[in-house]
Amino acid sequence: MPSYEPVDLSAACNAGVKVLGGEPGDVPLGRVDLRGLPFLIGPEPPSAERCFLLPDAPVSVAIGRLARRVIVAHRLLEPGAPAGHAVGQTVAEYAFHLAGGEVVVAPIRERFEIQVVPTEWGRLPFLAVTDTSDRNLPRFEGRWDEAGVRLTEHALGWPARYYLWCWENPHPERPVEQLEFIPRGRRFVVAGITTSDLDEHPFVCTPARPVRLVAKDGRDGVLDIDVDRGVATYPQPLPGEDDRAGWGATEGPSAYASIAALPSATVAVRQGDTELGRMRWGDVERDGRADAGQVLLELAEGGRNWVHVRVVDDATGRPVPCRVHFRSAEGIPYQPHGHHNHVTQNLGSWHYDVGGDVRLGQRSYAYIDGTCQGWLPRGDVVVDVARGFEYEPLRQTVRIEPGQRDLTLRIGRVADMASEGWWSGDSHVHFLSTPGAQLEQRGEDLRVVNVLQTQWGALFTNTEDFSGRPSVVDGGGYVTYVGQENRQHALGHMVLWDLKEPVMPWCSDGPDEAELGGALDVTLSDWADRTHAQGGTVVAAHFPNPNGEPAVLVATGRADAVEMLAHSDDAMLEYYRYLNSGYRLRSSVARTRCRAPYRSACIARTRGWTRSSATRPGAGRCGPVVRSFPAGRW
């Protein structure tokens, strides 16, 4: 006897697919799986003319079997009047006739056991589920108009045609002889019935559990998981081993996902069209692992606690902004609530707001103000904490005990350049809001950050952030200034600081900076002159490329400094060519940190230190203090 067995309703069917407003071929008939459960809709072979039961008087359907639970696929054809305001109104009564003569009657009420399809958002029934499972959105492709919603990663299983309602037999040892449908004035249809002899609820009621996946042949590539009676997240790669606390990791040989499923569910792991193995979820939960074909699947969590975390400065004992990463002993990330385990779901997109997160290799970090909270697994948890270059990165294994709700971590400063009159800065930031930049700069102990509005074809970024004045936090200790990067694909790019008003147009002469078909409306020299006219600073961006007009900017004194995205041989040789020719250029950059390679990256940034013009950091100046450091200082 199968665990779920459909009931043949064909003798009682009296309506066709047109009652649902469809045409033949629109509605699946015959043997159909709904949420992984088998139903028989209409007779076999299928008939579109007589496939549903639409009771207009009491009618009975023979069951004749032991059944712990009976699952009915049904739908209301019209809502109560006024529409949507008949919550709790009885639509019908379902009378379950048990062996021995007892009858158990269940009321079928709108918004509880049954509802119309389609229904308005927010009006799903309370005691029934939709006929489709929640699902992952397409992982690597999709429609342009769904690009934003793709970031949610998952979608609700909206009703396609029916709702599934489960009745639990109060006497599971007694067979159900028949099920009587008694209408109470409202039109509804019954599409199918299935019974269960398993001691499990047919709809998943337990939370997802993380699992670790290991392809036994060591194969590389993206894995996928299919669950017939449940759901699974995308498998994501787990980082490999690393030796640098707080600074990322390469991709490792295994992956992980989260699965929520019935014990009777089948979990299949595949790579493309190749199935690597399948297993029963109940066996995985019982044994903690399953070895199936070419893949090993292991449960990776024995419980979790909601933990409040404080990261404090070892010297002061006060919470300190920083960058954190939490993971289980198996490497599965447990980032603070509100942050991503995988920035942009590990896709290579470069312009989405990722909410105070950064990915270094295959490890994502969350920027926090010194406090955070979220789920942590019980047992050993590996913690990475970093804060720029002046704090010792922390890697610590902590033990989360059952019932533990608090965790305190300590990090220590190893240098204090600001106290010596040197301020660190980030000269080139895109795609972060001003508050987001402030969170991240404090988390990296960067005293000055320049967020740059610019144009990328039809995309304009940070337009709303420009104010023409600095934004100061922590009593003047940290300064965020919104400027511009003006760009021309052949002549060059330039960073504009200290702007009191925008210098437009931001980009010129067509893709991939300006709009399609754009003309060369302005030169870099003109942008530089308008910047200097308002007391601003001009920096040749990611020197020396694009290498067109920067030579003019240097020769005419329009470039106040050059910015090196990385210390490449080309950049250094070009820089010293100008120095050797007598041009006293300042370099605005000492080091570089990128979220991914520039051009295909999330954010490209440059970081350096400069001597403050004041006698102490922050004194007497609120502009972007970080301008340059003397050539040869390093």
Backbone hydrogen bonds, N-H to C=O, Kabsch-Sander energy under -0.5 kcal/mol:
donor,donor_aa,acceptor,acceptor_aa,energy
5,E,195,T,-2.4
7,V,193,I,-3.0
9,L,7,V,-0.7
12,A,9,L,-2.1
13,C,9,L,-0.9
13,C,10,S,-0.6
14,N,52,F,-2.4
15,A,52,F,-1.7
17,V,48,A,-2.1
19,V,16,G,-1.7
20,L,17,V,-1.7
21,G,18,K,-1.7
22,G,17,V,-1.5
26,D,23,E,-2.7
30,G,41,I,-3.0
32,V,30,G,-0.6
32,V,39,F,-2.8
34,L,32,V,-0.5
34,L,37,L,-2.7
35,R,131,D,-0.6
37,L,34,L,-1.9
39,F,32,V,-2.7
41,I,30,G,-3.0
41,I,39,F,-0.6
42,G,40,L,-0.8
51,C,15,A,-2.7
52,F,15,A,-2.5
53,L,190,V,-2.4
54,L,52,F,-0.6
59,V,181,F,-1.9
61,V,179,L,-2.3
63,I,177,E,-2.5
64,G,176,V,-1.1
64,G,177,E,-0.6
65,R,176,V,-1.4
68,R,196,S,-2.0
69,R,196,S,-1.5
70,V,167,W,-2.4
71,I,194,T,-3.3
72,V,165,W,-2.8
73,A,192,G,-3.0
74,H,72,V,-0.7
74,H,163,Y,-2.4
75,R,189,V,-1.9
76,L,115,Q,-2.1
77,L,187,R,-2.5
78,E,187,R,-0.7
85,H,82,P,-2.3
88,G,110,E,-2.6
89,Q,86,A,-2.4
91,V,108,I,-3.4
92,A,108,I,-1.5
93,E,182,I,-2.3
94,Y,106,A,-2.7
95,A,93,E,-0.6
95,A,180,E,-2.8
96,F,94,Y,-0.6
96,F,104,V,-3.3
97,H,95,A,-0.7
97,H,178,Q,-2.7
98,L,96,F,-0.7
98,L,102,E,-3.2
99,A,175,P,-2.5
101,G,98,L,-1.7
104,V,96,F,-2.6
105,V,103,V,-0.6
106,A,94,Y,-2.8
108,I,92,A,-2.9
109,R,107,P,-0.6
110,E,89,Q,-2.5
111,R,114,I,-2.3
112,F,109,R,-1.8
113,E,109,R,-1.2
114,I,109,R,-1.7
117,V,76,L,-0.7
123,R,120,E,-1.7
126,F,111,R,-2.4
127,L,112,F,-2.3
129,V,164,L,-2.5
131,D,162,Y,-1.2
135,R,155,A,-2.4
137,L,153,E,-2.7
146,E,143,R,-1.4
147,A,144,W,-1.8
150,R,146,E,-1.7
151,L,147,A,-0.5
151,L,148,G,-1.3
152,T,149,V,-1.8
153,E,150,R,-1.4
154,H,152,T,-1.3
155,A,135,R,-2.6
158,W,156,L,-1.4
163,Y,74,H,-2.8
164,L,129,V,-3.3
165,W,72,V,-2.4
165,W,163,Y,-0.5
167,W,70,V,-3.0
169,N,68,R,-2.8
169,N,167,W,-0.5
174,R,171,H,-2.5
176,V,65,R,-2.7
177,E,97,H,-2.5
177,E,175,P,-0.7
178,Q,97,H,-1.2
179,L,61,V,-2.6
180,E,95,A,-3.0
181,F,59,V,-3.4
182,I,93,E,-2.7
182,I,180,E,-0.6
184,R,91,V,-2.3
186,R,91,V,-0.7
189,V,75,R,-2.3
190,V,53,L,-2.7
191,A,73,A,-3.0
191,A,189,V,-0.5
192,G,73,A,-1.4
193,I,7,V,-0.5
194,T,71,I,-2.4
195,T,5,E,-2.4
196,S,69,R,-2.3
197,D,3,S,-1.6
198,L,3,S,-0.5
200,E,198,L,-1.3
209,R,259,I,-2.6
211,V,257,A,-3.2
212,R,298,E,-2.9
213,L,255,A,-3.2
214,V,296,L,-2.3
215,A,253,P,-0.5
216,K,214,V,-0.6
216,K,294,Q,-2.2
217,D,294,Q,-0.5
218,G,215,A,-2.1
224,D,270,R,-2.7
226,D,268,A,-2.7
228,D,266,T,-1.6
230,G,227,V,-0.6
231,V,260,A,-2.9
233,T,258,S,-2.2
236,Q,256,Y,-2.6
238,L,254,S,-2.6
240,G,250,T,-3.4
245,A,243,D,-0.7
247,W,244,R,-1.8
249,A,360,L,-1.2
252,G,238,L,-2.6
255,A,213,L,-2.3
256,Y,236,Q,-2.1
257,A,211,V,-1.9
259,I,209,R,-2.4
260,A,231,V,-2.3
262,L,229,R,-2.2
265,A,262,L,-1.9
267,V,265,A,-0.5
267,V,279,M,-3.2
268,A,226,D,-2.9
268,A,266,T,-0.5
269,V,277,G,-2.9
270,R,224,D,-2.7
271,Q,274,T,-2.9
274,T,271,Q,-1.9
275,E,273,D,-0.6
276,L,269,V,-2.7
276,L,274,T,-0.5
277,G,269,V,-1.4
279,M,267,V,-2.2
281,W,265,A,-2.5
282,G,263,P,-2.3
283,D,280,R,-0.7
284,V,280,R,-1.5
285,E,281,W,-2.5
286,R,282,G,-1.9
287,D,283,D,-2.8
288,G,284,V,-2.4
290,A,297,L,-2.5
292,A,290,A,-0.7
292,A,295,V,-2.2
294,Q,276,L,-3.6
295,V,292,A,-2.2
296,L,214,V,-2.5
297,L,290,A,-2.6
298,E,212,R,-2.3
299,L,288,G,-2.6
300,A,210,P,-2.5
305,N,376,L,-2.7
307,V,305,N,-0.7
307,V,374,G,-3.0
308,H,405,R,-3.0
309,V,307,V,-0.6
309,V,372,C,-3.3
310,R,407,L,-2.4
311,V,370,G,-2.9
312,V,310,R,-0.6
312,V,409,L,-2.9
313,D,318,R,-2.7
314,D,411,I,-3.1
317,G,313,D,-3.1
320,V,311,V,-2.5
322,C,368,I,-1.8
323,R,386,A,-2.6
324,V,366,A,-2.7
325,H,384,D,-2.0
327,R,382,V,-1.9
328,S,332,I,-2.4
329,A,380,D,-0.9
331,G,328,S,-1.9
334,Y,326,F,-2.4
337,H,373,Q,-2.6
339,H,336,P,-1.9
345,Q,342,H,-2.2
346,N,343,V,-1.9
347,L,344,T,-2.4
354,V,352,Y,-0.5
358,V,365,Y,-1.9
360,L,358,V,-0.5
360,L,363,R,-2.8
361,G,359,R,-0.6
362,Q,249,A,-3.6
363,R,360,L,-1.6
365,Y,358,V,-3.1
366,A,324,V,-2.8
367,Y,356,G,-3.0
368,I,322,C,-2.4
369,D,371,T,-0.6
372,C,309,V,-2.0
374,G,307,V,-1.6
376,L,305,N,-2.5
378,R,303,G,-2.5
379,G,400,I,-2.5
381,V,398,V,-2.9
382,V,327,R,-2.9
383,V,396,Q,-2.9
384,D,325,H,-2.6
385,V,394,L,-2.4
386,A,323,R,-2.4
387,R,388,G,-0.5
390,E,387,R,-0.6
391,Y,387,R,-0.6
392,E,412,G,-2.5
394,L,385,V,-2.9
396,Q,383,V,-2.2
398,V,381,V,-2.9
398,V,396,Q,-0.6
400,I,379,G,-2.9
400,I,398,V,-0.6
401,E,399,R,-0.7
404,Q,401,E,-2.3
407,L,308,H,-2.1
409,L,310,R,-3.0
411,I,312,V,-2.1
414,V,390,E,-2.8
415,A,390,E,-1.5
419,S,416,D,-0.6
420,E,416,D,-0.6
420,E,417,M,-1.0
421,G,418,A,-1.7
422,W,417,M,-2.5
423,W,421,G,-0.5
423,W,610,T,-2.9
425,G,608,G,-2.5
426,D,448,V,-2.4
427,S,606,T,-1.7
428,H,606,T,-0.5
429,V,450,N,-1.4
437,A,433,S,-2.9
438,Q,434,T,-2.4
439,L,435,P,-2.2
440,E,436,G,-2.2
441,Q,437,A,-3.0
442,R,438,Q,-1.9
443,G,439,L,-1.7
444,E,440,E,-1.3
445,D,442,R,-0.6
446,L,441,Q,-3.2
447,R,424,S,-0.8
447,R,445,D,-0.6
448,V,424,S,-1.4
449,V,479,V,-2.2
450,N,426,D,-2.5
451,V,449,V,-0.7
451,V,481,Y,-1.8
452,L,429,V,-3.2
453,Q,451,V,-0.6
453,Q,483,G,-2.4
454,T,461,T,-1.2
456,W,459,L,-3.5
457,G,513,E,-3.7
458,A,456,W,-0.6
459,L,456,W,-1.5
460,F,458,A,-0.5
461,T,454,T,-2.4
465,D,462,N,-1.1
466,F,462,N,-0.6
466,F,463,T,-0.9
471,S,480,T,-3.1
472,V,470,P,-0.5
473,V,478,Y,-2.5
476,G,473,V,-0.7
477,G,474,D,-1.3
478,Y,473,V,-1.7
479,V,447,R,-3.2
480,T,471,S,-3.0
481,Y,449,V,-2.5
483,G,451,V,-3.1
483,G,481,Y,-0.7
484,Q,496,L,-1.8
485,E,453,Q,-2.0
486,N,494,M,-2.3
487,R,506,W,-1.5
488,Q,492,G,-1.7
489,H,508,S,-0.5
492,G,488,Q,-1.9
494,M,486,N,-2.6
495,V,539,V,-3.1
496,L,484,Q,-2.9
497,W,495,V,-0.5
497,W,537,T,-2.5
504,M,502,P,-0.6
508,S,487,R,-1.6
509,D,519,A,-1.9
513,E,510,G,-1.2
514,A,510,G,-2.3
518,G,515,E,-2.0
521,D,519,A,-1.6
527,W,523,T,-1.9
528,A,524,L,-2.6
529,D,525,S,-2.4
530,R,526,D,-2.3
531,T,527,W,-1.9
532,H,528,A,-2.6
533,A,529,D,-1.9
534,Q,530,R,-0.6
534,Q,531,T,-0.9
535,G,532,H,-1.9
536,G,531,T,-2.7
537,T,497,W,-1.7
539,V,495,V,-2.6
540,A,561,A,-2.5
541,A,493,H,-1.4
541,A,539,V,-0.7
543,F,540,A,-0.7
543,F,563,E,-4.3
545,N,542,H,-1.1
548,G,491,L,-1.1
548,G,546,P,-1.4
549,E,491,L,-2.9
551,A,548,G,-0.6
552,V,549,E,-1.1
553,L,549,E,-2.0
554,V,550,P,-2.5
555,A,551,A,-2.6
556,T,552,V,-2.3
557,G,554,V,-1.1
558,R,553,L,-1.7
559,A,553,L,-1.9
560,D,538,V,-1.9
560,D,558,R,-0.7
561,A,538,V,-1.1
562,V,586,R,-2.8
563,E,540,A,-2.9
565,L,563,E,-0.6
568,S,566,A,-2.2
572,M,568,S,-2.4
573,L,569,D,-2.8
574,E,570,D,-2.3
575,Y,571,A,-2.4
576,Y,572,M,-2.5
577,R,573,L,-1.7
578,Y,574,E,-1.5
579,L,575,Y,-1.9
580,N,576,Y,-2.8
581,S,577,R,-0.9
582,G,579,L,-1.6
583,Y,578,Y,-2.2
584,R,582,G,-0.6
585,L,583,Y,-1.8
586,R,560,D,-0.5
587,S,629,F,-0.8
588,S,562,V,-3.3
590,A,607,R,-1.3
591,R,607,R,-4.9
593,R,605,R,-1.3
595,R,603,I,-2.7
596,A,603,I,-0.5
600,S,597,P,-1.0
600,S,598,Y,-0.6
605,R,593,R,-1.2
607,R,591,R,-3.9
608,G,425,G,-1.9
610,T,423,W,-2.1
612,S,421,G,-3.1
619,A,616,R,-2.0
621,R,618,G,-0.8
625,V,623,G,-1.8
627,R,625,V,-0.9
629,F,587,S,-1.2
633,R,630,P,-2.1
